[in-house]
């Protein structure tokens, strides 16, 4: 996928991986809309990267997702790339009767939103050529970290959804790409929890360079490259090591 000359919507684009990708797309010559929940964070992102345009919507809400699509197509009628990046990560002890609303919020943002936005935008994207849907999953889609069980489950579901989506769109102009990050040094789950992860700029550089290659259906790096291609025996060993 040539990263230049597109009109792109990036969800969760005000910080972390979303912002790093959005800024690179903009610098490459694409028109980029970033969506986030917090207007103050969006304003900071735009102040740092003036080429970006911002939209404030809560993707946990289905009505807000429909409103986002309507607004995005009004702002960018030539929209041809959707990046489903928005996500949250919560540490949840399943043995303590956790609050269902807390769990459901993670499912709505990480999984429902991406599926809903994809289905809402596919009719439009089919009219564009080329077009793409980029789904951001995780190395934890293949081997879970048990302390963040819902996050891992949503990412595993997103991987499965991406495979089916790619197959169903195989005769259309829409390319379906899965971006599979390892742990990256962002504020996902809370500030300071992933400082041991791959530096954000390093991962974003690798991911962005891989987008501009012939074989960009699945883009992974370090741990996620290992977990996404591991055998069952290897996955069992990784799971035991991660969750001891």
C-alpha positions in Angstrom: 0.0 0.0 0.0 1.5 3.3 -1.1 1.1 5.6 2.0 0.9 8.8 0.0 -2.1 10.4 -1.7 -4.8 8.9 0.4 -7.7 10.2 2.5 -7.5 8.4 5.9 -9.5 8.0 9.1 -7.5 6.8 12.1 -9.4 5.9 15.2 -7.6 6.3 18.5 -5.4 8.7 16.6 -4.7 11.3 19.2 -1.9 9.4 21.0 0.3 6.3 20.9 0.5 4.1 17.8 -2.5 5.8 16.2 -0.9 9.3 16.3 2.5 7.9 15.2 0.9 6.4 12.1 -1.3 9.3 11.4 1.6 11.8 11.5 3.6 9.6 9.1 0.7 9.3 6.7 0.3 13.1 6.8 4.0 13.7 6.2 3.8 11.3 3.3 1.2 13.5 1.6 -2.1 11.9 2.7 -5.1 13.8 4.1 -5.6 12.4 7.7 -8.5 12.6 10.1 -7.9 11.4 13.6 -10.7 10.4 15.9 -10.6 10.4 19.7 -12.8 10.8 22.7 -10.9 13.6 24.5 -10.9 17.0 22.9 -7.9 18.2 24.9 -5.8 15.3 23.8 -6.9 15.8 20.2 -6.0 19.5 20.4 -2.5 18.6 21.7 -2.0 16.2 18.8 -3.1 18.8 16.3 -0.8 21.4 17.8 2.1 19.0 17.4 1.1 17.8 14.0 -0.7 20.7 12.2 -1.5 18.7 9.1 -3.9 16.5 11.0 -7.6 17.1 11.3 -9.5 16.1 14.4 -12.9 14.5 15.1 -14.2 13.9 18.6 -16.5 10.9 19.0 -17.0 8.1 21.6 -16.6 4.8 19.8 -18.1 2.9 22.7 -21.5 4.2 21.5 -23.1 2.9 18.3 -24.9 6.1 17.6 -21.6 8.0 17.9 -20.0 5.6 15.4 -22.7 6.3 12.9 -22.3 10.0 13.4 -18.5 9.7 13.0 -18.9 8.0 9.6 -21.3 10.7 8.4 -19.0 13.5 9.6 -15.9 11.8 8.2 -17.4 11.4 4.8 -18.6 15.0 4.9 -15.1 16.2 5.8 -13.3 13.8 3.5 -15.6 12.7 0.6 -12.6 10.9 -1.0 -11.9 8.8 2.1 -10.3 5.6 1.0 -8.5 4.2 4.1 -9.9 3.2 7.5 -7.4 2.5 10.3 -9.2 0.7 13.2 -6.7 1.5 16.0 -8.8 2.6 19.0 -8.4 0.4 22.0 -8.2 0.3 25.8 -6.5 -2.3 28.0 -7.7 -3.1 31.5 -6.3 -5.3 34.2 -9.2 -7.4 35.3 -9.4 -10.2 37.9 -12.1 -12.5 36.6 -12.4 -14.3 40.0 -13.7 -11.2 41.8 -17.0 -10.6 40.0 -15.8 -7.6 38.1 -18.2 -4.9 37.0 -19.8 -5.9 33.7 -20.0 -2.4 32.4 -16.2 -2.1 32.7 -15.7 -5.3 30.8 -18.3 -4.4 28.1 -16.7 -1.0 27.5 -13.5 -2.8 26.6 -15.4 -5.1 24.2 -17.3 -2.2 22.6 -14.2 0.0 22.0 -11.7 -2.8 21.0 -14.0 -5.0 18.9 -17.5 -3.7 18.3 -16.3 -0.4 17.1 -13.9 -1.8 14.5 -16.5 -4.2 13.1 -19.2 -1.6 13.1 -17.1 1.1 11.4 -15.9 -1.4 8.8 -19.4 -2.4 7.9 -20.6 1.2 7.8 -17.7 2.3 5.5 -17.4 -0.7 3.2 -20.1 0.5 0.8 -18.2 3.7 0.3 -14.7 2.2 0.2 -15.9 -0.2 -2.6 -16.3 2.9 -4.8 -12.6 3.9 -4.2 -9.7 2.3 -5.9 -7.4 1.5 -4.3 -8.8 1.4 -0.7 -7.8 -0.3 2.5 -8.9 -1.2 6.0 -6.1 -1.5 8.5 -6.9 -3.4 11.7 -4.5 -3.0 14.6 -4.5 -6.2 16.7 -1.7 -7.4 19.0 0.8 -10.1 19.5 -1.4 -10.9 22.5 -4.1 -12.0 20.0 -2.1 -15.3 19.6 -0.9 -15.9 23.2 -2.7 -14.0 26.0 -1.4 -12.2 29.0 -3.9 -13.5 31.6 -3.9 -10.3 33.6 -5.6 -8.4 30.7 -8.0 -11.2 29.6 -10.6 -9.1 27.9 -8.1 -7.1 25.9 -6.4 -10.3 24.7 -9.8 -11.8 23.8 -10.9 -8.8 21.8 -7.6 -8.8 19.9 -7.9 -12.5 19.1 -11.4 -11.8 17.8 -10.1 -8.9 15.7 -7.5 -11.2 14.1 -10.3 -13.7 13.2 -12.5 -10.9 11.9 -9.7 -9.6 9.8 -9.1 -13.0 8.1 -12.8 -13.3 7.3 -13.0 -9.6 6.2 -10.1 -10.1 3.8 -11.6 -13.2 2.3 -15.0 -11.5 1.8 -13.5 -8.4 0.2 -11.1 -10.4 -2.0 -12.9 -9.4 -5.2 -13.2 -5.7 -4.3 -10.7 -2.8 -4.5 -10.4 -2.9 -0.6 -7.1 -4.3 0.7 -7.3 -5.6 4.3 -4.2 -5.3 6.4 -3.5 -6.5 9.9 -1.0 -4.5 11.9 0.2 -6.7 14.8 2.2 -4.7 17.4 4.3 -6.2 20.2 4.3 -4.4 23.5 5.1 -0.8 22.6 6.1 2.0 24.9 2.8 3.9 25.0 0.3 4.8 27.7 -2.0 1.9 26.8 -3.5 0.6 30.1 -2.0 3.5 32.0 1.1 5.7 32.0 4.4 3.9 32.7 3.1 0.3 32.3 4.9 -0.4 29.0 8.1 1.5 29.3 9.9 -1.8 28.8 8.2 -2.2 25.4 9.6 -1.4 21.9 10.1 2.3 21.5 7.1 3.9 19.8 9.0 5.6 17.0 10.9 2.3 16.2 7.7 0.4 15.8 6.0 3.1 13.8 8.9 3.3 11.5 8.9 -0.5 10.9 5.2 -0.6 10.4 5.1 2.4 8.1 7.9 1.0 6.0 6.2 -2.4 5.8 3.0 -0.7 4.5 4.9 0.3 1.4 5.8 -3.2 0.5 4.2 -5.9 -1.7 3.6 -8.3 1.3 1.8 -6.1 3.7 -1.2 -8.3 4.6 0.2 -8.9 8.1 2.8 -6.6 9.7 4.5 -7.7 12.9 7.6 -6.9 14.8 9.8 -8.7 17.4 7.4 -10.6 19.9 4.4 -10.3 17.6 6.4 -11.7 14.7 7.2 -14.7 16.9 3.7 -15.2 18.4 1.8 -14.7 15.2 3.7 -17.5 13.5 4.3 -19.9 16.4 3.3 -23.5 16.6 0.9 -24.7 19.3 3.9 -26.1 21.3 5.7 -22.8 21.0 2.5 -20.8 22.0 2.2 -23.0 25.1 5.8 -22.3 26.1 5.3 -18.6 25.5 2.1 -18.6 27.6 3.8 -20.4 30.5 6.7 -17.9 30.4 4.5 -14.8 30.2 2.1 -15.9 33.0 4.3 -17.7 35.5 
